[in-house]
């Protein structure tokens, strides 16, 4: 009877050891999964931040391009005005020269 009881205790002890080892393995797996989940969350957060930063850069580029387009349009308008003024001065000079030629 003592041998049976000893064997029974030994089996239970082995089961408890196996259960504890399995519990430790599960806790380690859970801890690993939590770590992976946190890494994934951080990666997603970094990706969102990168998208936001890219969006800000895109908006800045659009603003700079629009500024350049506006400056170009303004320069083009000023150039047209300057050509008009030059053309008017050329006409005035030609008229003056015609008057001088006519006088002679």
Secondary structure, 3 states (H helix, E strand, C coil): CHHHHHHHHHHHHHHHHHHHHHHHHHHHHHHHHHHHHHHHHHHHHHHHHHHHHHHHHHHHHHHHHHHHHHHHHHHHHHHHHHHHHHHHHHHHHHHHHHHHHHHC
